[in-house]
Amino acid sequence: FVHSGAQRCTFTCNQIFANGASVGGGGVAAWNNSKNHTFTGEIVTSNSSPKGSAFYFEASSDGIILSRDSSYPTRILQNASGNTNAVYNDNAYAFSPDPTGAGNIDARNVFWGTTNASQIQTSIFDFFDDASKGIVFYSPFEIENTNNIPPNITDLSATTTNMSLTFTNTFLGGIFGVESCSNLVSNSWQTVSSIVVS
């Protein structure tokens, strides 16, 4: 959740995995004048929501760039939604041809898990579904470049002191970015004593 009024946040190489929301934005939700955020190299997968299982934007949450660097594309994959839309633009239409202009979302350089433009458009809710909404610009889109994709977590289990992670894409030469983990039992941060990677 990107809080109301937040400005110019930068998100890099995060995995937004297995979250849910009852209203909108299973993975990321930006509300109420939350503007000018950039995302690079995100993996947004297995999230769910009735509106925007991966990303949901509303109420002047514009100037959003979902994949800043095409060398490290944001991946939007296998998110579940009641209306099948992974990206939901609930911003008001403002007649701007600029992908980062008022009402719009810049989703160029995203890897969608397909190179079929009509499947990508189906996974988006925007002006082309409701003419009162802003546009999600998704072309050009990325063809997967596995050399620059971080490992994808496919399974996670934890106790108070141990964590087990199962990855795909581990051909990258090692797992990175694991320093400490949330204790899923008490919902507090602590350093775990062992991490099993498979």
PASEBA-1860 file (N, C-alpha, C; in nm, 3 decimals):
! residues 198
1> FVHSGAQR> 0.084/-0.118/0.000/0.000/0.000/0.000/0.088/0.124/0.000 ~ 0.067/0.212/-0.098/0.139/0.340/-0.102/0.043/0.444/-0.047 ~ 0.077/0.501/0.065/-0.015/0.583/0.144/-0.062/0.708/0.070 ~ -0.178/0.753/0.108/-0.237/0.876/0.057/-0.138/0.992/0.064 ~ -0.117/1.059/-0.050/-0.030/1.175/-0.055/0.118/1.145/-0.069 ~ 0.157/1.017/-0.068/0.300/0.983/-0.084/0.348/1.026/-0.222 ~ 0.470/1.076/-0.230/0.524/1.127/-0.356/0.662/1.069/-0.384 ~ 0.689/1.039/-0.511/0.822/1.004/-0.561/0.891/0.890/-0.486
9> CTFTCNQI> 0.819/0.782/-0.460/0.881/0.663/-0.401/0.943/0.580/-0.513 ~ 1.056/0.516/-0.485/1.123/0.429/-0.581/1.130/0.289/-0.522 ~ 1.085/0.191/-0.600/1.084/0.051/-0.559/1.173/-0.026/-0.655 ~ 1.267/-0.105/-0.604/1.362/-0.176/-0.689/1.380/-0.320/-0.644 ~ 1.360/-0.413/-0.738/1.390/-0.556/-0.720/1.324/-0.617/-0.596 ~ 1.196/-0.592/-0.581/1.119/-0.654/-0.474/1.038/-0.769/-0.530 ~ 1.004/-0.863/-0.445/0.909/-0.967/-0.483/0.783/-0.945/-0.403 ~ 0.676/-0.914/-0.473/0.546/-0.887/-0.412/0.462/-1.012/-0.439
17> FANGASVG> 0.449/-1.096/-0.338/0.411/-1.236/-0.356/0.301/-1.277/-0.259 ~ 0.191/-1.334/-0.312/0.087/-1.400/-0.231/0.019/-1.306/-0.131 ~ -0.017/-1.186/-0.177/-0.094/-1.093/-0.095/-0.237/-1.087/-0.145 ~ -0.325/-1.032/-0.067/-0.464/-1.018/-0.108/-0.525/-0.891/-0.053 ~ -0.627/-0.842/-0.121/-0.701/-0.725/-0.075/-0.847/-0.743/-0.113 ~ -0.937/-0.698/-0.027/-1.080/-0.716/-0.053/-1.137/-0.608/-0.143 ~ -1.067/-0.496/-0.158/-1.118/-0.386/-0.240/-1.039/-0.374/-0.369 ~ -0.912/-0.333/-0.360/-0.830/-0.318/-0.479/-0.683/-0.322/-0.444
25> GGGVAAWN> -0.602/-0.376/-0.534/-0.458/-0.377/-0.515/-0.408/-0.491/-0.430 ~ -0.419/-0.613/-0.482/-0.366/-0.726/-0.408/-0.217/-0.715/-0.384 ~ -0.142/-0.668/-0.485/0.003/-0.652/-0.471/0.040/-0.513/-0.423 ~ 0.000/-0.410/-0.499/0.031/-0.271/-0.467/-0.095/-0.188/-0.490 ~ -0.129/-0.102/-0.394/-0.240/-0.008/-0.410/-0.189/0.132/-0.381 ~ -0.217/0.225/-0.471/-0.182/0.366/-0.451/-0.311/0.446/-0.454 ~ -0.335/0.524/-0.351/-0.462/0.592/-0.333/-0.441/0.741/-0.313 ~ -0.541/0.817/-0.350/-0.561/0.954/-0.305/-0.437/1.043/-0.318
33> NSKNHTFT> -0.408/1.081/-0.443/-0.299/1.176/-0.468/-0.161/1.120/-0.434 ~ -0.145/0.990/-0.451/-0.015/0.925/-0.431/0.051/0.917/-0.568 ~ 0.157/0.999/-0.593/0.204/1.024/-0.729/0.352/0.999/-0.750 ~ 0.384/0.982/-0.881/0.523/0.985/-0.930/0.611/0.878/-0.867 ~ 0.559/0.755/-0.860/0.636/0.643/-0.808/0.695/0.564/-0.924 ~ 0.813/0.506/-0.904/0.875/0.423/-1.007/0.907/0.286/-0.950 ~ 0.893/0.186/-1.037/0.921/0.046/-1.003/1.022/-0.007/-1.104 ~ 1.119/-0.086/-1.058/1.218/-0.147/-1.146/1.248/-0.289/-1.098
41> GEIVTSNS> 1.237/-0.386/-1.187/1.276/-0.522/-1.155/1.189/-0.591/-1.052 ~ 1.066/-0.547/-1.036/0.976/-0.612/-0.940/0.927/-0.745/-0.996 ~ 0.900/-0.840/-0.909/0.827/-0.961/-0.945/0.698/-0.956/-0.867 ~ 0.586/-0.940/-0.938/0.455/-0.926/-0.875/0.374/-1.049/-0.917 ~ 0.358/-1.143/-0.826/0.299/-1.271/-0.862/0.214/-1.329/-0.750 ~ 0.112/-1.405/-0.789/0.026/-1.481/-0.696/-0.048/-1.392/-0.597 ~ -0.083/-1.270/-0.638/-0.164/-1.181/-0.555/-0.308/-1.187/-0.601 ~ -0.401/-1.142/-0.517/-0.542/-1.147/-0.556/-0.618/-1.026/-0.503
49> SPKGSAFY> -0.717/-0.986/-0.581/-0.805/-0.875/-0.544/-0.915/-0.866/-0.649 ~ -1.035/-0.818/-0.612/-1.140/-0.801/-0.712/-1.106/-0.695/-0.817 ~ -1.022/-0.599/-0.782/-0.979/-0.494/-0.875/-0.828/-0.480/-0.867 ~ -0.759/-0.512/-0.975/-0.615/-0.496/-0.977/-0.542/-0.591/-0.886 ~ -0.536/-0.717/-0.925/-0.470/-0.815/-0.840/-0.322/-0.782/-0.817 ~ -0.256/-0.723/-0.917/-0.114/-0.684/-0.902/-0.102/-0.538/-0.858 ~ -0.164/-0.446/-0.934/-0.155/-0.302/-0.907/-0.293/-0.237/-0.919 ~ -0.321/-0.146/-0.827/-0.446/-0.069/-0.831/-0.413/0.077/-0.803
57> FEASSDGI> -0.462/0.167/-0.890/-0.435/0.311/-0.876/-0.566/0.388/-0.883 ~ -0.583/0.484/-0.792/-0.706/0.564/-0.796/-0.683/0.703/-0.738 ~ -0.777/0.790/-0.764/-0.784/0.924/-0.704/-0.655/1.003/-0.724 ~ -0.625/1.033/-0.850/-0.508/1.115/-0.886/-0.376/1.050/-0.851 ~ -0.370/0.918/-0.854/-0.243/0.847/-0.835/-0.179/0.827/-0.972 ~ -0.120/0.934/-1.024/-0.065/0.929/-1.159/0.084/0.957/-1.157 ~ 0.146/0.959/-1.276/0.290/0.972/-1.285/0.360/0.844/-1.242 ~ 0.291/0.732/-1.253/0.343/0.602/-1.208/0.415/0.534/-1.324
65> ILSRDSSY> 0.535/0.482/-1.299/0.611/0.406/-1.399/0.633/0.266/-1.339 ~ 0.577/0.164/-1.404/0.584/0.029/-1.350/0.712/-0.045/-1.384 ~ 0.786/-0.001/-1.486/0.911/-0.069/-1.522/1.009/0.033/-1.576 ~ 1.084/0.096/-1.488/1.174/0.206/-1.524/1.286/0.163/-1.618 ~ 1.342/0.044/-1.598/1.460/0.000/-1.672/1.428/-0.128/-1.749 ~ 1.429/-0.122/-1.881/1.396/-0.240/-1.961/1.499/-0.352/-1.948 ~ 1.618/-0.321/-1.896/1.717/-0.425/-1.870/1.677/-0.511/-1.750 ~ 1.597/-0.455/-1.659/1.548/-0.524/-1.541/1.397/-0.504/-1.535
73> PTRILQNA> 1.323/-0.570/-1.626/1.180/-0.542/-1.635/1.102/-0.589/-1.512 ~ 1.000/-0.513/-1.479/0.904/-0.559/-1.380/0.826/-0.673/-1.443 ~ 0.801/-0.778/-1.364/0.726/-0.894/-1.411/0.593/-0.900/-1.338 ~ 0.484/-0.905/-1.414/0.350/-0.918/-1.358/0.297/-1.053/-1.405 ~ 0.293/-1.150/-1.314/0.267/-1.288/-1.352/0.168/-1.356/-1.258 ~ 0.076/-1.432/-1.313/-0.009/-1.525/-1.240/-0.076/-1.464/-1.118 ~ -0.131/-1.344/-1.134/-0.209/-1.283/-1.028/-0.356/-1.315/-1.053 ~ -0.430/-1.341/-0.946/-0.570/-1.379/-0.958/-0.659/-1.261/-0.923
81> SGNTNAVY> -0.764/-1.242/-1.000/-0.855/-1.132/-0.974/-0.994/-1.170/-1.020 ~ -1.094/-1.121/-0.950/-1.231/-1.152/-0.988/-1.266/-1.106/-1.128 ~ -1.205/-0.996/-1.171/-1.234/-0.947/-1.306/-1.118/-0.972/-1.402 ~ -1.021/-1.050/-1.362/-0.902/-1.090/-1.440/-0.807/-0.975/-1.471 ~ -0.827/-0.857/-1.414/-0.737/-0.745/-1.441/-0.623/-0.741/-1.341 ~ -0.499/-0.755/-1.391/-0.382/-0.748/-1.304/-0.350/-0.603/-1.269 ~ -0.372/-0.510/-1.365/-0.348/-0.367/-1.342/-0.480/-0.294/-1.361 ~ -0.520/-0.218/-1.260/-0.650/-0.149/-1.261/-0.626/0.000/-1.243
89> NDNAYAFS> -0.657/0.078/-1.347/-0.641/0.223/-1.341/-0.776/0.286/-1.313 ~ -0.797/0.327/-1.189/-0.923/0.389/-1.148/-0.910/0.542/-1.143 ~ -0.799/0.595/-1.199/-0.782/0.740/-1.208/-0.878/0.796/-1.314 ~ -0.918/0.920/-1.296/-1.006/0.985/-1.392/-0.932/1.019/-1.520 ~ -0.998/1.003/-1.633/-0.940/1.036/-1.763/-0.911/1.186/-1.769 ~ -0.791/1.223/-1.820/-0.751/1.364/-1.823/-0.699/1.408/-1.960 ~ -0.720/1.326/-2.064/-0.683/1.360/-2.201/-0.536/1.401/-2.212 ~ -0.446/1.312/-2.166/-0.303/1.337/-2.178/-0.242/1.225/-2.262
97> PDPTGAGN> -0.168/1.261/-2.370/-0.101/1.159/-2.450/0.030/1.110/-2.387 ~ 0.072/1.168/-2.275/0.196/1.133/-2.207/0.169/1.013/-2.115 ~ 0.244/0.902/-2.130/0.223/0.786/-2.041/0.232/0.819/-1.893 ~ 0.309/0.921/-1.856/0.318/0.960/-1.715/0.232/1.081/-1.683 ~ 0.146/1.119/-1.776/0.059/1.235/-1.757/-0.056/1.208/-1.664 ~ -0.131/1.311/-1.634/-0.244/1.302/-1.541/-0.339/1.191/-1.582 ~ -0.375/1.107/-1.487/-0.470/1.000/-1.509/-0.412/0.873/-1.567 ~ -0.290/0.878/-1.619/-0.233/0.763/-1.689/-0.135/0.684/-1.602
105> IDARNVFW> -0.107/0.560/-1.647/-0.007/0.474/-1.585/0.088/0.429/-1.695 ~ 0.218/0.442/-1.672/0.319/0.399/-1.767/0.358/0.254/-1.734 ~ 0.304/0.160/-1.812/0.334/0.018/-1.793/0.416/-0.036/-1.909 ~ 0.490/0.052/-1.977/0.578/0.006/-2.083/0.696/-0.069/-2.022 ~ 0.755/-0.159/-2.101/0.871/-0.238/-2.059/0.843/-0.337/-1.948 ~ 0.716/-0.370/-1.927/0.679/-0.474/-1.830/0.679/-0.608/-1.902 ~ 0.719/-0.714/-1.832/0.701/-0.849/-1.885/0.574/-0.905/-1.824 ~ 0.479/-0.944/-1.910/0.346/-0.986/-1.868/0.327/-1.138/-1.869
113> GTTNASQI> 0.431/-1.213/-1.904/0.417/-1.357/-1.915/0.362/-1.401/-2.049 ~ 0.342/-1.305/-2.139/0.294/-1.333/-2.274/0.344/-1.223/-2.367 ~ 0.350/-1.252/-2.494/0.380/-1.149/-2.593/0.258/-1.123/-2.679 ~ 0.143/-1.170/-2.637/0.017/-1.150/-2.707/-0.049/-1.021/-2.656 ~ -0.053/-0.918/-2.742/-0.102/-0.786/-2.701/-0.247/-0.791/-2.652 ~ -0.332/-0.873/-2.713/-0.471/-0.877/-2.669/-0.483/-0.942/-2.532 ~ -0.396/-1.039/-2.499/-0.397/-1.097/-2.364/-0.349/-0.994/-2.262 ~ -0.250/-0.915/-2.299/-0.203/-0.809/-2.209/-0.314/-0.708/-2.186
121> QTSIFDFF> -0.379/-0.663/-2.292/-0.488/-0.565/-2.278/-0.600/-0.620/-2.190 ~ -0.628/-0.749/-2.202/-0.731/-0.812/-2.119/-0.694/-0.807/-1.971 ~ -0.565/-0.809/-1.941/-0.521/-0.807/-1.801/-0.517/-0.666/-1.742 ~ -0.560/-0.567/-1.820/-0.558/-0.426/-1.778/-0.701/-0.371/-1.778 ~ -0.734/-0.294/-1.675/-0.860/-0.218/-1.674/-0.824/-0.071/-1.684 ~ -0.873/-0.004/-1.789/-0.842/0.138/-1.809/-0.945/0.202/-1.901 ~ -0.908/0.309/-1.968/-0.994/0.384/-2.059/-1.065/0.295/-2.160 ~ -1.000/0.189/-2.204/-1.058/0.103/-2.307/-1.165/0.009/-2.253
129> DDASKGIV> -1.182/0.009/-2.121/-1.292/-0.064/-2.056/-1.398/0.032/-2.005 ~ -1.356/0.153/-1.968/-1.444/0.256/-1.914/-1.385/0.391/-1.953 ~ -1.450/0.463/-2.044/-1.395/0.587/-2.100/-1.379/0.699/-1.998 ~ -1.425/0.681/-1.876/-1.402/0.782/-1.772/-1.269/0.762/-1.699 ~ -1.196/0.654/-1.731/-1.071/0.621/-1.663/-0.951/0.660/-1.748 ~ -0.835/0.672/-1.683/-0.711/0.701/-1.754/-0.661/0.580/-1.831 ~ -0.555/0.600/-1.907/-0.500/0.496/-1.993/-0.380/0.430/-1.927 ~ -0.368/0.299/-1.944/-0.247/0.226/-1.908/-0.170/0.201/-2.037
137> FYSPFEIE> -0.055/0.264/-2.051/0.029/0.247/-2.170/0.118/0.125/-2.148 ~ 0.100/0.020/-2.228/0.174/-0.103/-2.206/0.267/-0.141/-2.323 ~ 0.269/-0.064/-2.428/0.354/-0.096/-2.544/0.463/0.010/-2.557 ~ 0.590/-0.033/-2.575/0.635/-0.170/-2.597/0.640/-0.248/-2.466 ~ 0.618/-0.379/-2.477/0.629/-0.467/-2.362/0.751/-0.557/-2.382 ~ 0.794/-0.617/-2.272/0.917/-0.694/-2.275/0.893/-0.840/-2.310 ~ 0.988/-0.895/-2.384/0.999/-1.039/-2.401/1.097/-1.083/-2.294 ~ 1.067/-1.190/-2.223/1.144/-1.226/-2.104/1.293/-1.235/-2.131
145> NTNNIPPN> 1.369/-1.170/-2.045/1.516/-1.175/-2.049/1.561/-1.239/-1.919 ~ 1.578/-1.370/-1.921/1.604/-1.443/-1.796/1.738/-1.409/-1.733 ~ 1.828/-1.348/-1.809/1.959/-1.313/-1.750/1.948/-1.210/-1.640 ~ 1.841/-1.131/-1.641/1.830/-1.023/-1.543/1.711/-1.040/-1.449 ~ 1.660/-1.161/-1.436/1.544/-1.183/-1.350/1.590/-1.245/-1.219 ~ 1.556/-1.181/-1.106/1.592/-1.240/-0.978/1.519/-1.372/-0.955 ~ 1.566/-1.454/-0.863/1.497/-1.580/-0.834/1.353/-1.554/-0.792 ~ 1.265/-1.645/-0.827/1.124/-1.633/-0.797/1.089/-1.729/-0.684
153> ITDLSATT> 1.034/-1.678/-0.574/0.994/-1.764/-0.463/0.867/-1.837/-0.504 ~ 0.870/-1.971/-0.496/0.751/-2.049/-0.529/0.688/-2.113/-0.406 ~ 0.763/-2.118/-0.295/0.706/-2.174/-0.173/0.781/-2.115/-0.053 ~ 0.708/-2.091/0.054/0.766/-2.032/0.174/0.702/-2.097/0.295 ~ 0.784/-2.144/0.387/0.732/-2.193/0.514/0.828/-2.148/0.624 ~ 0.775/-2.129/0.744/0.860/-2.077/0.851/0.808/-2.118/0.987 ~ 0.903/-2.130/1.081/0.872/-2.143/1.223/0.932/-2.021/1.290 ~ 0.938/-2.022/1.422/0.993/-1.904/1.490/1.141/-1.886/1.466
161> TNMSLTFT> 1.213/-1.994/1.432/1.358/-1.981/1.413/1.409/-2.035/1.280 ~ 1.325/-2.096/1.200/1.370/-2.156/1.075/1.280/-2.113/0.959 ~ 1.340/-2.104/0.842/1.264/-2.066/0.724/1.306/-2.154/0.608 ~ 1.211/-2.195/0.528/1.239/-2.274/0.408/1.184/-2.198/0.287 ~ 1.270/-2.174/0.189/1.232/-2.105/0.066/1.257/-2.198/-0.052 ~ 1.163/-2.202/-0.145/1.183/-2.275/-0.269/1.182/-2.174/-0.382 ~ 1.287/-2.177/-0.466/1.304/-2.080/-0.572/1.298/-2.145/-0.709 ~ 1.256/-2.067/-0.808/1.286/-2.097/-0.947/1.384/-1.989/-0.993
169> NTFLGGIF> 1.440/-2.004/-1.111/1.538/-1.909/-1.164/1.664/-1.901/-1.079 ~ 1.704/-2.011/-1.017/1.824/-2.007/-0.934/1.952/-2.021/-1.015 ~ 1.941/-2.022/-1.148/2.059/-2.029/-1.235/2.140/-1.901/-1.231 ~ 2.097/-1.804/-1.155/2.167/-1.675/-1.154/2.297/-1.679/-1.076 ~ 2.330/-1.790/-1.016/2.457/-1.798/-0.947/2.446/-1.766/-0.800 ~ 2.331/-1.791/-0.740/2.318/-1.771/-0.597/2.197/-1.689/-0.562 ~ 2.159/-1.696/-0.438/2.045/-1.622/-0.386/2.100/-1.498/-0.317 ~ 2.034/-1.386/-0.338/2.083/-1.263/-0.279/1.973/-1.195/-0.200
177> GVESCSNL> 2.011/-1.102/-0.113/1.914/-1.017/-0.046/1.850/-1.077/0.077 ~ 1.896/-1.192/0.128/1.838/-1.250/0.248/1.928/-1.218/0.365 ~ 1.884/-1.130/0.451/1.961/-1.094/0.571/1.885/-1.135/0.696 ~ 1.762/-1.091/0.705/1.677/-1.133/0.815/1.537/-1.146/0.761 ~ 1.454/-1.216/0.835/1.321/-1.247/0.785/1.218/-1.219/0.892 ~ 1.097/-1.196/0.849/0.989/-1.176/0.943/0.952/-1.308/1.009 ~ 0.931/-1.305/1.137/0.881/-1.421/1.206/0.732/-1.431/1.176 ~ 0.692/-1.531/1.095/0.554/-1.540/1.050/0.458/-1.581/1.161
185> VSNSWQTV> 0.512/-1.633/1.271/0.427/-1.674/1.381/0.384/-1.553/1.464 ~ 0.480/-1.469/1.504/0.448/-1.355/1.590/0.441/-1.224/1.513 ~ 0.467/-1.229/1.381/0.462/-1.110/1.295/0.560/-1.001/1.341 ~ 0.676/-1.043/1.391/0.779/-0.948/1.431/0.907/-0.980/1.356 ~ 0.999/-0.884/1.349/1.125/-0.905/1.277/1.230/-0.966/1.369 ~ 1.301/-1.065/1.318/1.410/-1.126/1.391/1.502/-1.194/1.290 ~ 1.624/-1.219/1.328/1.715/-1.295/1.243/1.689/-1.444/1.267 ~ 1.665/-1.517/1.160/1.639/-1.660/1.177/1.772/-1.735/1.186
193> SSIVVS> 1.769/-1.851/1.252/1.891/-1.926/1.274/1.928/-2.012/1.153 ~ 1.833/-2.046/1.066/1.868/-2.122/0.947/1.771/-2.090/0.835 ~ 1.824/-2.088/0.713/1.743/-2.071/0.594/1.778/-2.184/0.498 ~ 1.677/-2.261/0.462/1.697/-2.373/0.370/1.648/-2.329/0.233 ~ 1.736/-2.334/0.133/1.702/-2.294/-0.002/1.705/-2.416/-0.091 ~ 1.598/-2.435/-0.168/1.598/-2.548/-0.262/1.554/-2.503/-0.399
END
